[in-house]
Amino acid sequence: MDEKDLKIIEMLLENARIPKTKIAEYLKITETAVRKRIQKLESLGVILGYRVVINYRTANLSCSITGVDVEPEMLWKVVNKLKGFDEVREMWLTTGDHTVMLKIIAKDVEMLSEVHRKIEKLEGVKRVCPSIVLDVLK
């Protein structure tokens, strides 16, 4: 990766829908070159996907950022099970207070609680620590 790739990533982080022509104009390269660079970043696993930022309250949805503590020898088994939960939208392996952090989105708080209960029952899960998102600030 070079400086242009890093700038493309920065611009996509700011606005994933930015036209490739704008990126090309800023970097003083062709749109085709931008497309190829983005495809390369995707194929290398640098760019994993594109997401929309939702105001959960306005959309009448419930969201939690949930820490999950896992027995070390069961980590990848638990991770693979969590990948199968439709409500788990993002997942991070972390250091600090929790082994895995999840972004969970559900139609309401009751469904969110149900998902948390299902996660608690997974073999290898020691503790589930949900924080309900009240409002999206950025």
C-alpha positions in Angstrom: 0.0 0.0 0.0 1.2 3.5 -0.8 0.1 7.0 0.1 -2.6 7.0 -2.6 -4.1 3.8 -1.3 -4.1 5.3 2.2 -5.8 8.4 1.0 -8.4 6.4 -0.8 -9.1 4.5 2.4 -9.3 7.8 4.3 -11.8 9.2 1.8 -13.9 6.1 1.8 -14.0 6.2 5.6 -15.3 9.7 5.4 -17.9 8.9 2.8 -18.1 5.3 1.3 -20.4 6.7 -1.4 -17.9 9.3 -2.7 -17.7 9.2 -6.5 -14.6 7.6 -7.8 -14.2 10.6 -10.1 -13.8 12.8 -7.1 -11.1 10.6 -5.6 -9.4 10.5 -9.0 -9.6 14.3 -9.3 -8.1 14.7 -5.7 -5.3 12.2 -6.3 -4.7 13.4 -9.9 -5.0 9.9 -11.3 -7.6 8.4 -13.6 -10.9 7.0 -12.4 -9.8 3.6 -13.8 -6.8 3.7 -11.6 -8.9 4.5 -8.6 -11.2 1.5 -9.4 -8.3 -0.8 -9.8 -6.8 0.4 -6.5 -10.1 -0.1 -4.7 -10.5 -3.6 -6.2 -7.0 -4.5 -5.1 -7.7 -3.3 -1.6 -10.9 -5.4 -1.5 -9.1 -8.5 -2.9 -6.3 -8.1 -0.3 -9.0 -8.0 2.5 -8.1 -4.4 3.4 -11.6 -3.2 2.5 -14.0 -5.8 3.9 -17.3 -4.0 3.0 -19.3 -0.9 2.9 -21.9 0.1 5.6 -24.5 2.6 6.2 -24.7 4.5 9.5 -28.2 4.3 11.0 -30.0 6.4 13.5 -31.5 3.4 15.4 -34.1 5.5 17.3 -35.5 7.1 14.1 -35.5 3.7 12.4 -37.3 2.1 15.4 -34.5 -0.4 15.8 -32.5 -1.4 18.9 -28.7 -1.7 18.9 -26.1 -2.9 21.5 -22.4 -2.9 21.6 -21.8 -6.1 23.5 -18.6 -7.5 25.0 -18.3 -11.3 25.2 -15.8 -13.1 27.4 -14.8 -16.4 26.0 -12.8 -19.4 27.2 -9.5 -19.1 25.2 -9.6 -22.7 23.9 -13.2 -22.1 22.6 -12.6 -18.8 20.9 -12.8 -19.7 17.3 -15.7 -22.1 17.9 -17.6 -19.3 19.6 -16.6 -16.8 16.8 -17.9 -19.1 14.1 -21.2 -19.5 16.0 -21.6 -15.8 16.4 -21.0 -15.3 12.7 -24.2 -17.3 12.2 -26.4 -14.8 14.1 -28.2 -12.5 11.7 -28.4 -9.8 14.3 -24.6 -9.7 14.8 -23.7 -7.0 12.3 -20.1 -6.4 13.2 -17.6 -8.4 15.3 -14.1 -7.5 16.6 -11.4 -9.5 18.4 -10.1 -7.2 21.1 -7.8 -6.7 23.9 -8.9 -5.1 27.1 -12.1 -5.9 29.1 -13.6 -8.4 26.6 -12.4 -11.0 24.1 -14.9 -10.2 21.4 -17.0 -7.1 20.8 -20.2 -7.2 18.9 -22.6 -4.7 17.3 -26.0 -6.3 17.5 -29.1 -4.8 15.7 -32.6 -6.1 16.4 -36.2 -4.9 15.8 -36.7 -4.1 19.5 -35.2 -4.4 23.0 -37.0 -7.7 23.6 -35.4 -9.3 20.5 -32.0 -7.8 21.6 -32.4 -9.4 25.0 -33.2 -12.7 23.4 -30.1 -12.6 21.3 -28.0 -11.8 24.4 -29.5 -14.8 26.1 -28.7 -17.1 23.2 -25.1 -15.9 23.2 -24.8 -16.5 26.9 -25.8 -20.1 26.3 -23.1 -20.8 23.8 -20.5 -23.3 24.9 -17.3 -21.4 25.8 -19.0 -18.1 26.6 -18.1 -17.0 30.1 -19.9 -13.6 30.2 -22.0 -11.3 28.0 -21.8 -7.5 28.8 -24.3 -5.5 26.6 -24.5 -1.8 26.4 -27.6 -0.5 24.7 -27.1 2.3 22.2 -29.3 5.2 23.1 -28.3 7.6 20.3 -25.8 7.8 17.5 -23.7 10.9 17.8 -21.3 10.5 14.9 
